[in-house]
Amino acid sequence: MSIGNSPEADRPSVGRAIQQARIGAGLTVEEVSTTTRVRIPIVQAIEQDDFSRCGGDVYARGHIRTLARAVSLDPRPLIDQFDAEHGGRPTPTELAAPIFEAERIRSEPRRPNWTAAMIAAIVAVVGFAGFTLFTGGDKSNNGPIAAGDAHAKAPAPTRHPSTIKPPLPEPSDSAVAGLPKDKVTIKVTARDGQSWVSAKDANGKLLEDSLLKKGESKTITDKKRIDLVLGNAPAVQLYVNGKEVKQIGEKGPVERLSYTPGDPQAG
């Protein structure tokens, strides 16, 4: 007696049938996932007849139905074949559809429209300001405003002499007297261009190391001595203990100076 192959033996598996139909339709796994909103790993697993990633038979049937329609297959024979291979169809429940939908790719939630909120806030502020100006302009300390005075310009505000700040004077003898006698105080100003400034105390501790841009100043103090190094020395204005040092070294590009409390003395 010869044994021939039955139709069931020649029939491809559920996953193989979906895969063959997808390839025949010229679709990739990514395209099917985008169309069906079924995640790529689940599509790949189903095509390998691995339904464990579906989370249960109910979800597997839903995915099979969705993928079959995406590749132009009739889902009913595939679902019947799946039921025959996995113990039959269970009693349907009302939760199957919403749970299956939850397993599919979710779209991102809509973000709040902050632009519209900001525009609304700006309109509210402008409206309140306009209302305040309109209602405040009708008030007067001496009764109604005459018609001829309504278009008159308000006088420009005058500044009280006490609020006008005079320019800062150069350090005077009184300013020099106000400096502590037991310390050395150095003020370096990059008057005519930028200058590099480095300062150390008598023990070699670094007190300052920076690049001054034109117009910037640094004030350095120490109890015993300050060893000063100036880059681009001709562009620097130097005050030591409140007195300006007119000649800085030999007017070279880099000068090394040393000062102690008392009158300026180049070391």
C-alpha positions in Angstrom: 0.0 0.0 0.0 1.5 3.3 -1.0 1.3 6.3 1.4 0.7 9.7 -0.3 1.0 13.1 1.2 -2.2 14.4 2.6 -3.4 18.0 1.8 -2.7 18.9 5.4 0.9 17.8 5.1 1.4 20.0 1.9 -0.3 23.0 3.5 2.3 25.6 4.9 2.1 26.6 8.5 0.3 29.7 9.6 3.5 31.8 9.9 5.0 30.4 6.7 1.8 31.2 4.8 1.9 34.9 6.0 5.6 35.1 5.2 5.1 33.8 1.7 2.2 36.1 1.0 4.2 39.1 2.3 7.2 38.3 0.1 4.9 37.7 -2.9 3.3 41.1 -2.3 6.8 42.7 -2.3 6.4 44.0 1.3 9.1 44.1 4.0 8.6 43.3 7.7 9.0 47.0 8.4 6.3 48.0 5.9 3.9 45.4 7.3 4.6 46.7 10.8 3.9 50.3 9.8 0.7 49.3 8.1 -0.7 47.1 10.8 0.9 48.8 13.8 2.1 45.4 15.0 5.6 45.6 16.4 8.4 44.3 14.2 9.6 41.6 16.7 6.1 40.2 16.9 5.7 40.1 13.1 9.1 38.3 12.8 8.1 35.8 15.5 4.7 35.0 14.0 6.4 34.3 10.6 8.6 31.7 12.4 5.4 30.2 14.0 6.5 31.5 17.4 3.4 32.9 19.1 4.8 33.2 22.6 5.5 36.9 22.0 1.8 37.5 21.4 1.0 37.1 25.1 -1.7 34.4 24.6 -3.9 32.7 22.0 -6.4 35.6 22.0 -3.8 38.1 21.0 -2.2 35.7 18.6 -5.6 35.3 16.7 -5.9 39.1 16.5 -2.4 39.5 15.1 -2.9 36.7 12.6 -6.1 38.3 11.4 -4.4 41.7 11.0 -1.3 40.4 9.3 -3.3 38.2 6.9 -5.4 41.1 5.7 -2.2 43.2 5.2 -0.8 40.7 2.8 -4.1 40.0 1.0 -4.9 36.6 2.6 -8.2 35.3 3.9 -7.6 35.2 7.7 -10.4 32.6 8.5 -8.5 29.5 7.3 -5.4 30.6 9.0 -7.2 31.2 12.3 -8.9 27.8 12.0 -5.5 26.2 11.4 -4.1 28.0 14.4 -7.1 26.8 16.6 -6.6 23.2 15.4 -3.0 23.3 16.3 -3.5 25.1 19.7 -6.5 23.3 21.3 -9.4 25.0 19.7 -11.0 28.4 20.1 -11.8 29.5 23.6 -15.0 31.2 24.7 -14.9 34.8 23.5 -14.7 37.6 26.1 -15.5 41.3 25.9 -11.9 42.2 27.0 -10.2 40.6 24.0 -10.6 43.5 21.6 -9.4 46.3 23.8 -6.5 44.3 25.2 -5.4 43.4 21.7 -5.5 47.0 20.7 -3.3 47.8 23.7 -0.6 45.5 22.4 -0.4 47.3 19.1 1.9 50.3 18.6 0.5 53.3 20.4 0.7 56.8 18.8 2.4 59.4 20.9 0.0 61.5 23.0 -0.7 65.0 21.8 1.5 67.6 23.5 0.0 70.8 25.0 0.0 73.7 22.6 2.3 76.0 24.5 2.5 78.5 21.6 -1.2 79.2 21.8 -1.0 79.5 25.5 1.8 82.0 25.3 0.0 84.1 22.7 -3.1 84.2 24.9 -1.1 85.3 27.9 0.6 88.1 25.9 -2.8 89.3 24.5 -4.1 89.4 28.1 -1.1 91.4 29.4 -1.3 93.9 26.5 -5.0 94.4 27.0 -4.7 95.0 30.7 -1.9 97.5 30.1 -4.0 99.4 27.5 -7.0 99.4 29.9 -4.8 100.8 32.7 -3.3 103.6 30.5 -6.8 104.5 29.2 -8.4 104.7 32.6 -5.4 106.4 34.2 -5.2 109.1 31.6 -8.6 110.5 32.5 -7.7 111.2 36.1 -6.4 114.6 37.3 -5.6 116.1 40.6 -7.3 119.5 39.8 -10.5 118.3 38.2 -11.5 118.0 34.5 -8.8 118.7 31.8 -9.6 121.5 29.4 -10.1 120.5 25.7 -7.1 122.6 24.6 -4.9 120.9 27.2 -5.8 117.4 26.1 -3.3 117.4 23.2 -0.5 119.2 25.1 2.6 117.2 25.6 3.6 116.5 29.2 6.8 118.3 30.2 9.9 116.2 30.2 10.9 115.0 33.7 13.8 116.8 35.2 16.4 115.1 37.3 17.1 116.5 40.7 20.7 117.6 41.1 21.2 115.2 43.9 20.5 112.2 41.6 23.1 113.2 39.1 26.4 111.3 39.8 29.6 113.2 39.0 32.4 111.4 37.2 34.7 109.5 39.5 37.8 111.6 40.2 41.4 110.2 40.0 42.7 109.0 43.4 43.6 112.0 45.5 45.7 112.4 48.6 42.7 111.7 50.8 42.0 108.5 48.9 45.6 107.5 49.4 45.3 108.2 53.1 42.3 105.9 53.2 44.2 102.9 52.1 45.6 100.5 54.9 49.2 101.4 55.8 50.1 97.8 56.6 49.2 96.4 53.2 50.2 96.8 49.6 47.3 97.6 47.2 47.8 97.4 43.4 45.2 98.4 40.8 45.9 97.4 37.2 43.7 98.8 34.4 44.1 97.8 30.7 43.7 101.4 29.5 45.1 101.3 25.9 44.6 97.6 25.1 44.4 94.1 26.6 47.1 93.0 29.0 48.0 89.7 30.8 48.4 90.1 34.6 50.0 87.7 37.0 50.6 88.4 40.7 52.2 86.4 43.6 52.7 87.1 47.3 56.1 87.0 49.1 55.7 83.2 49.5 55.1 82.5 45.8 51.4 82.0 46.2 49.4 83.0 43.1 47.1 85.9 43.8 45.9 86.7 40.3 46.4 85.3 36.8 44.1 86.6 34.1 43.8 88.4 30.8 42.3 91.9 31.1 40.4 93.2 28.1 40.6 96.9 27.3 38.9 98.9 30.0 38.9 96.2 32.6 40.6 96.5 36.0 41.9 94.3 38.8 42.7 95.2 42.4 45.2 93.0 44.3 46.2 93.4 48.0 48.7 91.6 50.2 50.2 92.2 53.7 53.8 91.9 52.7 54.7 92.1 49.1 53.2 91.6 45.6 55.4 90.3 42.7 53.7 91.6 39.6 54.2 90.5 35.9 52.5 92.6 33.2 52.1 91.6 29.6 51.8 94.5 27.1 53.0 96.8 29.9 52.8 100.1 27.8 49.0 99.7 27.6 48.6 99.4 31.4 47.6 102.1 33.9 49.1 101.1 37.3 48.2 102.4 40.8 50.3 101.3 43.8 48.9 102.2 47.2 46.7 104.8 45.6 49.5 106.6 43.6 49.9 106.2 39.9 53.1 104.8 38.6 54.0 106.9 35.6 56.8 104.8 34.2 56.4 101.0 34.4 59.9 99.4 34.2 61.7 100.1 30.9 58.5 100.1 28.8 59.1 96.7 27.5 56.3 94.3 26.3 56.6 92.3 29.6 57.6 93.8 32.9 58.3 92.2 36.3 57.7 94.5 39.2 57.6 94.1 43.0 55.9 96.4 45.5 55.6 96.5 49.3 53.5 98.7 51.7 54.4 102.4 51.6 55.3 104.5 48.6 55.6 102.8 45.2 59.1 101.3 44.7 60.1 99.2 41.7 61.8 96.0 42.9 
